[in-house]
Amino acid sequence: MIGAPEVTGFYEPTSGSIQYIVTDPATRRCAIIDPVLDYDEKSGATATIQADRLLGFVAQHGLTVQWILDTHPHADHFSAAAYLHQKTGAPTAIGERVREVQKLWQDFYNLPDLPCDGRQWDHLFADGETFRIGGLKARVMLSAGHTLASVSYVVGDAAFVHDTLFMPDSGTARADFPGGSADALWDSIQAILSLPDTTRIFTGHDYCHGGREARWESTVAEQRATNSHISKYLTRADFVAARKARDAGLPMPRLILHALQVNINGGRLPEPESDGRRYLKIPLDLLPSPWN
């Protein structure tokens, strides 16, 4: 039997992110996927409100955290993986291609001392690797396109597809970040759609299309039939052309330069300097500007 995890989503409205607690009902062991560390760019303040919300749920329901998983280095929020590891002792993990993302952004930030071998995580998953959450079998699928390192986690009858697919009314993820690829995104989407029709799809963001309430669960069958991009652009060439045209008109996420330097370091904030304060680096004139 394939198994059906209990899935609880926690919506973070500032970035539109969904954090997940994925639980084996038999053993009460769980994984936390894509946790958010609060950050306010206007004040420079950080907080653990979202992460503590997850820990509160874990305690309330008598769960044991077995894994802390990120699907990719996020561009719109800080990862709380390092904080949750400190609190729970559970191992952190991400896809092994994060090393390529580290090398790319190490140059952008001029961080010659940043280790780029993925040591910031306890485990790096290979494409196709399997692991367990309690008694549930989980499998890692490389889902590149949105980023070089993006992976999906297939746990029993549930697939956590990060920013590859949004809810059907919102289409698919952008693929114009450094290292992104609309062609690779097409391949990743086809792999996800090859899962059984009844597979539950859990997306990484929702932007409340048309003013509706936030939603984050669909199925493979629903995505294939009604996703506003998949059902409209039926060939690779059409999809890639449309994705590139759409991406060309999108502004960069407002926290991309803040977040990547934290997230390529496993969610760790920069070390305090001689005055006891931590500082972020913002490279100027690196990414496309709104005036180009």
C-alpha positions in Angstrom: 0.0 0.0 0.0 1.4 3.4 -1.0 0.4 5.2 2.2 -1.2 8.5 2.9 0.5 11.0 5.1 -1.3 13.6 7.1 -0.5 16.9 5.6 -0.9 20.3 7.4 -0.1 23.5 5.5 0.8 26.7 7.3 0.3 29.8 5.1 2.8 32.7 5.5 1.0 35.7 4.0 4.0 38.1 3.6 5.7 35.9 0.9 2.7 33.7 0.0 4.6 30.7 1.2 3.2 27.4 2.4 5.1 25.5 5.0 4.2 21.9 5.6 4.2 19.3 8.3 4.0 15.8 6.8 3.2 13.1 9.3 3.1 9.3 9.3 -0.2 8.7 11.2 1.1 5.3 12.4 4.3 6.4 14.1 3.6 10.1 14.6 7.0 10.9 13.0 7.0 13.9 10.7 9.0 16.1 8.3 8.9 19.8 8.1 9.1 21.2 4.5 10.1 24.7 3.5 9.9 26.5 6.9 10.1 30.3 6.9 12.3 32.5 9.1 10.6 35.9 9.5 12.4 38.9 8.1 11.4 42.5 7.7 13.5 44.3 5.1 12.5 47.7 6.3 13.8 47.3 9.8 16.3 44.5 9.2 14.5 42.5 12.0 14.4 38.7 12.1 12.1 36.6 14.2 11.0 32.9 14.6 7.3 33.5 14.7 6.5 31.1 11.8 9.0 28.4 12.9 7.7 28.5 16.5 4.2 28.1 15.1 5.4 24.8 13.5 7.0 23.7 16.7 3.8 24.5 18.6 1.9 22.2 16.3 4.5 19.4 16.7 4.3 19.7 20.5 0.5 19.9 20.5 0.1 16.8 18.5 2.8 14.7 20.1 4.9 14.5 16.9 8.6 13.7 16.5 10.4 15.7 13.8 12.5 13.3 11.7 13.5 15.6 8.8 13.7 19.3 8.1 13.6 19.6 4.3 13.9 22.5 1.8 12.9 22.0 -1.8 15.4 24.6 -3.1 17.2 27.8 -2.0 14.3 30.2 -1.8 14.4 33.7 -3.4 11.6 35.3 -1.4 12.0 34.3 2.2 14.7 33.1 4.6 14.7 29.4 5.4 14.2 28.5 9.1 15.9 25.1 8.6 18.9 25.9 10.8 16.8 27.3 13.6 14.5 24.2 13.6 17.5 21.9 13.6 18.8 23.7 16.6 15.5 23.3 18.4 14.7 19.7 17.4 18.0 18.0 16.5 16.4 16.7 13.3 18.7 16.5 10.2 18.3 19.1 7.5 18.3 18.1 3.8 18.0 19.6 0.3 18.8 18.4 -3.2 22.5 17.8 -4.1 22.5 20.4 -6.9 22.4 23.1 -4.3 26.2 23.0 -4.6 25.9 24.5 -8.1 23.6 27.2 -6.7 26.2 27.9 -4.0 29.0 28.3 -6.5 26.9 30.6 -8.6 25.8 32.9 -5.8 29.2 32.8 -4.1 30.5 34.7 -7.0 27.6 37.1 -7.1 28.1 38.0 -3.4 31.9 37.8 -3.4 32.0 35.3 -0.6 35.2 33.4 -1.2 35.1 31.7 2.2 31.6 30.2 1.7 31.9 26.4 1.6 30.2 25.3 -1.7 30.1 21.5 -1.0 26.7 21.5 0.7 28.1 20.9 4.2 25.6 23.3 5.6 23.0 20.5 5.4 23.1 17.1 7.1 22.2 15.3 3.9 22.1 16.1 0.2 19.5 14.1 -1.8 20.3 12.6 -5.2 17.6 12.4 -7.9 15.6 9.3 -7.3 16.9 8.7 -3.7 14.4 7.3 -1.3 14.1 7.8 2.5 11.4 7.3 5.1 9.2 9.5 7.3 8.2 7.0 10.0 6.9 4.1 8.0 6.1 6.1 4.9 8.4 5.8 1.9 9.5 9.1 0.4 11.2 9.7 -3.0 13.1 12.6 -4.3 12.5 13.9 -7.8 14.8 16.5 -9.4 12.4 19.3 -10.5 14.9 21.8 -12.0 13.7 24.8 -13.9 12.6 27.3 -11.3 16.1 26.9 -9.9 19.0 24.6 -10.6 18.6 22.7 -7.4 14.8 22.4 -7.1 13.5 19.0 -6.0 10.0 17.6 -5.3 9.4 15.2 -2.4 6.9 12.4 -3.1 5.7 11.0 0.2 3.1 8.2 -0.2 0.3 9.6 -2.2 1.4 13.2 -1.8 3.9 15.3 -3.8 5.4 18.5 -2.6 6.4 20.3 -5.8 7.5 23.7 -4.4 7.3 26.4 -7.1 7.1 24.1 -10.2 3.3 24.1 -10.2 1.0 26.6 -8.6 -2.7 26.0 -8.0 -4.4 25.4 -11.4 -5.7 29.0 -11.7 -2.2 30.4 -11.2 -0.2 28.3 -13.7 3.4 27.5 -13.3 6.6 29.0 -11.7 8.9 31.5 -13.3 12.2 30.2 -14.6 14.3 33.4 -15.1 16.4 33.3 -11.9 20.1 32.7 -12.4 20.4 29.1 -13.3 16.7 28.7 -14.2 15.5 27.2 -17.4 12.0 27.1 -19.0 13.0 24.0 -20.9 14.0 22.2 -17.7 10.8 23.4 -16.1 8.8 21.8 -18.9 10.6 18.5 -18.2 10.0 18.7 -14.5 6.3 19.4 -15.0 5.9 16.4 -17.3 7.6 14.2 -14.7 5.2 15.4 -12.0 2.2 14.9 -14.3 3.3 11.3 -14.9 2.5 10.5 -11.3 -0.8 8.7 -10.6 -3.9 10.9 -11.3 -5.0 10.8 -7.6 -1.6 12.0 -6.3 -2.1 15.0 -4.1 -0.1 18.0 -5.2 1.0 20.5 -2.6 2.5 23.7 -4.0 5.0 26.0 -2.4 3.3 29.3 -2.8 -0.2 30.8 -3.4 -0.9 34.4 -4.3 -4.7 34.2 -3.8 -5.6 34.5 -7.5 -8.6 36.8 -8.1 -8.8 37.6 -4.4 -9.8 34.1 -3.3 -8.7 32.5 -0.1 -5.3 30.9 -0.1 -5.2 27.3 -1.3 -2.4 24.8 -1.8 -3.8 21.3 -2.6 -4.8 19.9 -5.9 -4.3 16.6 -7.7 -2.3 15.5 -10.8 -5.6 15.0 -12.7 -6.8 18.6 -11.8 -3.4 20.1 -12.8 -3.3 18.3 -16.1 -6.9 19.2 -17.0 -7.2 22.8 -15.6 -3.8 24.4 -15.0 -4.0 27.7 -16.9 -0.5 27.2 -18.4 -0.5 23.4 -19.0 -3.9 23.2 -20.6 -3.1 26.2 -22.8 0.5 25.5 -23.9 0.4 21.9 -25.0 3.9 21.6 -26.6 7.3 22.3 -25.2 7.9 25.1 -27.8 4.7 26.9 -26.9 5.2 26.5 -23.2 8.8 27.7 -23.3 8.0 30.7 -25.5 5.1 31.7 -23.2 7.1 31.2 -20.0 10.0 33.3 -21.3 7.6 36.1 -22.4 5.8 36.1 -19.1 9.0 36.1 -17.1 10.4 39.0 -19.0 7.7 41.2 -17.6 8.0 40.1 -14.0 9.9 42.1 -11.4 12.5 40.3 -9.3 11.2 39.2 -5.8 11.9 42.0 -3.4 13.9 39.8 -1.1 16.0 37.8 -3.6 19.3 39.5 -2.8 18.6 39.4 0.9 17.4 35.8 1.0 19.8 33.9 -1.2 22.9 34.6 0.8 21.1 33.1 3.9 19.6 30.2 2.0 22.8 29.0 0.3 24.2 28.8 3.8 21.5 26.4 5.0 19.3 29.2 6.5 22.2 30.5 8.7 22.4 34.2 9.2 25.8 35.9 8.6 28.1 35.7 11.6 28.2 38.8 13.8 31.0 41.3 13.0 33.3 43.0 15.5 30.5 45.2 16.7 28.2 42.2 17.5 25.8 43.0 14.6 25.1 40.8 11.6 25.1 42.3 8.1 23.7 41.3 4.8 25.5 42.0 1.5 23.5 43.5 -1.4 25.3 43.4 -4.7 24.4 46.4 -6.9 23.6 46.3 -10.5 23.6 42.5 -10.6 20.0 41.6 -11.6 17.8 43.0 -14.3 16.4 46.4 -13.3 12.8 47.8 -13.7 14.3 50.3 -16.1 15.7 47.8 -18.6 
